[in-house]
């Protein structure tokens, strides 16, 4: 099996998952495999930028709520809102109750229906509320929540791109990355991200490592449940489904970190 140099994987990850100026030099299955394995690295950078924005506002005298809103806005800006758009489209498709082909057609429409609007509203509300509570507890907890949730969100994409998960359509980003990541590599990446989160959790005290690790596991679990439902209803994954998985995972991670 040909191997893709790591820079190509990083270019693919940042070029497809962020708006950062990194040109994608290869668009083939090998590059997609490396890119999806590097997805948590892109999430780490997004999370660090989000945390830095929130901390800057706190230093300037803003309260936890404003810092939380800004922190939640940064990932949306850095992805051109594509993950949120995917969440809304997936909610509309699944909520339509129609057969797979018709549900996929609903998801391709440019407008957002009532299911999408309501889902966006409550997901963003949950994210901002959780971040505000985290910042209110301590600046460190808030910053760590931003970093862990963004990284876990992209880890969910790595796991969703594993072999055995088919695309729902023959074209698009979903088809480009679906089934590219070997299961063993996906699990090893998940273990590495969980371990790194636990190590960072030491900043929160005695139970910090456990809280951070559980946040990553909860993110993966929530994304897996949504993925399983999408596979049953749609027959596979699409770019919209990947966006929905990322936002679901991020929200689950934030909630667990706050409860922890």
Buried (B, 14 or more C-beta within 10 A) or exposed (E): EEEBEEEBBBBBBBBBBBEEEBEBEBEEBBBBBBBBBBBBBBBBBBBBBBBBBBBEBBEEEBEBBBBBBBBBBBBBBBBEBBBBBBBBBBBBBBBBEBEBEEBBEBBEEEEBBEBBEEBBEEBBEBBBBBBBBBBBBEBBBBBBBBBBBBBBBBBBBBBBBBBEBBBBBEEBBBBBBBBBBBEEBBBEBBEEBBBBBBEBBEBBEEEBBEBBBBBBBBBBBBBBEBBEEBBEBBBBBBBBBBBBBBBBBBBBBBBBBBEB
